[in-house]
Amino acid sequence: MERWAREDGFTLIELLVVITVLGILAGVAIPRLSGIQERAQRSVLEANANTIRNVMEMYRTFEGSYPDLDDDINSIADLNEALGDEFSISDLDVEIIDDDEPPFGDDDSFTLTIADDYGNQLTITEESISKDWND
């Protein structure tokens, strides 16, 4: 009679080693992946801000001044109306806000603040784009 018969399967030590390795891999991978969606949202907002700024600069190049902007500009559609058909911007997923600084535009300058659905804001001027991330 054989006292220690060989059985198929994994030993407890082998299972613990595998679980430990998987835990280490998860501990390394999860923090690296956790901020990807937030960085993507911010990149989209920055790209939209650059699009708006480029269109405003094109408008100034062709028309000789920036468009007149006032407090009635609350959406991309309102901005398109101020720019005219020739310089219209396709629908961007942003909101033009006037909480801190209302939309402003005259011959030599403009200021627009845009926001996304996640609370991130960018203020666009003729000189720069300033960031206000919702951290």
C-alpha positions in Angstrom: 0.0 0.0 0.0 1.3 3.3 -1.0 1.0 5.9 1.7 1.7 9.2 -0.2 -0.1 8.8 -3.5 0.7 11.5 -6.1 -2.4 13.6 -6.8 -2.9 16.0 -9.7 -3.3 19.7 -8.8 -1.4 22.6 -7.5 0.2 22.9 -4.1 -0.7 25.6 -1.6 2.7 27.2 -2.1 2.3 27.4 -5.9 -1.2 29.0 -5.5 0.2 31.6 -3.1 3.1 32.5 -5.4 0.7 33.0 -8.3 -1.7 35.2 -6.2 1.2 37.3 -5.0 2.5 37.9 -8.5 -0.9 38.9 -9.7 -1.3 41.2 -6.8 2.0 42.9 -7.6 1.1 43.3 -11.2 -2.3 44.8 -10.3 -0.6 47.2 -7.8 1.7 48.5 -10.6 -0.9 48.7 -13.4 -4.0 50.2 -11.7 -2.4 53.5 -10.5 -0.9 54.0 -14.0 -4.3 53.5 -15.7 -6.4 55.5 -13.2 -5.7 59.0 -14.6 -6.1 58.1 -18.3 -9.8 59.2 -18.6 -9.1 62.5 -16.8 -6.1 63.3 -19.0 -8.2 62.5 -22.1 -11.0 64.8 -21.0 -8.5 67.6 -20.4 -6.9 67.0 -23.8 -10.3 67.3 -25.5 -11.0 70.6 -23.8 -7.6 71.9 -24.7 -8.1 70.9 -28.3 -11.5 72.7 -28.4 -9.9 75.8 -26.9 -7.2 75.8 -29.5 -9.8 75.4 -32.2 -11.7 78.4 -30.9 -8.6 80.5 -30.6 -7.5 79.6 -34.1 -10.8 80.5 -35.6 -10.7 83.8 -33.7 -7.3 84.5 -35.1 -8.4 83.6 -38.6 -11.4 86.0 -38.2 -9.0 88.8 -37.2 -6.7 88.0 -40.1 -9.4 88.3 -42.7 -11.7 90.9 -41.1 -9.0 93.1 -39.5 -10.3 92.8 -35.9 -11.8 90.3 -33.5 -15.6 89.9 -33.6 -17.7 91.9 -31.1 -18.6 89.5 -28.3 -21.1 90.4 -25.5 -22.9 88.7 -22.6 -25.3 87.0 -24.9 -22.7 84.5 -26.0 -23.6 81.4 -24.0 -22.9 78.6 -26.5 -20.9 77.6 -29.6 -24.1 78.4 -31.7 -24.0 82.0 -30.3 -20.3 82.3 -31.1 -21.0 81.0 -34.6 -23.6 83.7 -35.0 -21.1 86.4 -34.0 -18.4 84.9 -36.3 -20.7 84.5 -39.4 -21.0 81.6 -41.7 -17.5 81.9 -43.1 -15.8 81.2 -39.8 -18.3 78.9 -38.1 -17.1 76.3 -35.6 -18.5 72.8 -35.7 -20.3 71.7 -32.6 -17.8 71.4 -29.8 -18.7 69.6 -26.6 -18.1 72.7 -24.4 -20.1 75.4 -22.6 -19.2 79.0 -22.8 -19.5 80.4 -19.3 -19.5 83.9 -17.9 -19.2 83.3 -14.1 -15.8 84.8 -13.6 -15.3 86.8 -16.7 -18.1 87.4 -19.2 -17.3 86.9 -22.9 -15.7 90.0 -24.3 -14.4 91.0 -27.7 -13.5 94.2 -29.4 -11.2 95.2 -32.2 -7.9 94.3 -30.4 -8.8 91.6 -27.8 -11.2 88.9 -26.7 -11.8 86.7 -23.7 -13.9 83.5 -23.6 -14.1 81.0 -20.8 -15.2 77.5 -21.7 -16.0 74.5 -19.5 -16.6 70.8 -20.0 -19.1 68.5 -18.2 -16.4 67.6 -15.7 -15.8 71.1 -14.2 -12.6 71.8 -16.0 -12.3 75.4 -17.4 -10.1 77.2 -19.8 -10.0 80.9 -20.4 -9.0 81.8 -23.9 -7.6 85.2 -24.8 -5.9 86.6 -27.8 -2.5 85.9 -26.1 -3.0 82.7 -24.2 -5.1 79.9 -22.9 -5.1 79.6 -19.1 -6.2 76.4 -17.3 -8.4 75.9 -14.3 -8.6 72.1 -13.7 -11.1 70.6 -11.4 -8.7 68.6 -9.2 
